[in-house]
Structures are given as C-alpha cells and as structure tokens.
Amino acid sequence: MTESVAVFSPFAMVVAIVAIVMFSKVWRTHLMTQANRGRSREDDAMIGSMQSQIDRLTERVAVLEKLVTDDDRRLAREIDSLRGRDRPPA
C-alpha cells in the first residue's frame, strides 16, 4: 500500500502534468505542420489577394467612420471640394 501512495505523490503529479502539457504542445505543432504542408502556391496567392482586399475594405470603413462622425458642415465642404465646387461664388 505504501507503493501506491508514492505513485500519487505531489512530485509525481507535477511530472505527469508537465508531461501531458508537453505532449499536447508537440501534438499541436505536429498538426499545424501537417496542415501547412497541404497549402499550395495557389492557396498562398489566394490568401494574399484576400489580405489585400481586407486592407482596402478596412481603409474604406475608416473613411466612412470619419464621414459619419464629422459635423454636417465639414462633410458638406469636403463633398463640395471633391466635386470641384470649393470656389467661392463670384
């Protein structure tokens, strides 16, 4: 009976927990490596185009947020300046 108590000592439990954690990290790395091996150049190109599209959309959202949060007069001036109407009437 003293042998079974020694197996469940705090040191043995710590070693077991560390071993389980290390095994899970190694297994996760293995799975990620396997997943990345399946990617082709076409997949990388698609990911690149999607990332550039996300960047463009993020910029557009930032502009729209700026337009929504500005006051009306400033918005009207900016729209008029974009249309070429920023010249004062004669």
C-alpha positions in Angstrom: 0.0 0.0 0.0 2.9 2.4 0.5 3.9 1.9 -3.1 0.5 3.2 -4.4 0.9 6.3 -2.1 4.3 7.0 -3.5 2.9 7.0 -7.1 0.4 9.7 -6.2 3.0 12.0 -4.5 2.9 15.7 -5.4 6.1 15.4 -7.3 4.8 12.6 -9.5 1.6 14.5 -10.2 3.6 17.6 -11.2 5.8 15.5 -13.5 2.7 13.9 -15.0 1.0 17.3 -15.6 4.2 18.7 -17.3 4.5 15.6 -19.4 0.8 15.9 -20.6 1.3 19.6 -21.4 4.5 19.0 -23.3 2.9 16.1 -25.2 -0.1 18.3 -26.2 2.1 21.1 -27.4 4.2 18.7 -29.5 1.0 17.2 -30.9 -0.5 20.6 -31.7 2.8 21.6 -33.5 2.6 18.4 -35.5 -0.9 19.0 -36.5 -0.2 22.6 -37.6 2.8 21.4 -39.6 0.7 18.8 -41.4 -2.0 21.5 -42.1 0.6 23.9 -43.6 2.1 21.2 -45.8 -1.2 20.9 -47.7 -1.1 24.5 -48.8 -0.1 25.2 -52.3 1.2 28.3 -54.1 -2.4 28.9 -55.3 -3.6 28.9 -51.7 -0.9 31.4 -50.8 -1.8 33.6 -53.7 -5.5 33.5 -52.7 -4.6 34.3 -49.1 -2.5 37.3 -50.4 -5.3 38.6 -52.5 -7.8 38.2 -49.7 -5.5 40.1 -47.3 -5.1 43.0 -49.8 -8.9 43.1 -50.2 -9.3 43.2 -46.4 -6.8 46.0 -46.2 -8.7 48.0 -48.8 -12.0 47.4 -47.1 -10.5 48.4 -43.7 -9.4 51.7 -45.3 -12.9 52.3 -46.7 -14.5 51.6 -43.4 -12.1 54.1 -41.7 -13.2 56.8 -44.3 -16.8 56.0 -43.7 -16.4 56.2 -40.0 -14.7 59.6 -40.3 -17.6 60.8 -42.5 -20.2 59.6 -40.1 -18.6 61.2 -37.0 -17.8 64.6 -38.6 -20.3 67.5 -38.3 -22.6 68.3 -41.3 -20.9 71.5 -42.4 -17.5 70.0 -42.6 -18.9 67.0 -44.5 -20.7 69.3 -47.0 -17.4 71.3 -47.5 -15.5 68.1 -48.2 -18.1 66.8 -50.6 -18.1 70.1 -52.4 -14.4 70.2 -52.6 -14.3 66.7 -54.1 -16.8 67.9 -56.7 -14.7 70.9 -57.6 -17.2 73.4 -56.1 -14.8 74.8 -53.5 -14.5 78.1 -55.4 -16.5 80.9 -53.8 -19.4 82.3 -55.8 -18.5 85.4 -57.9 
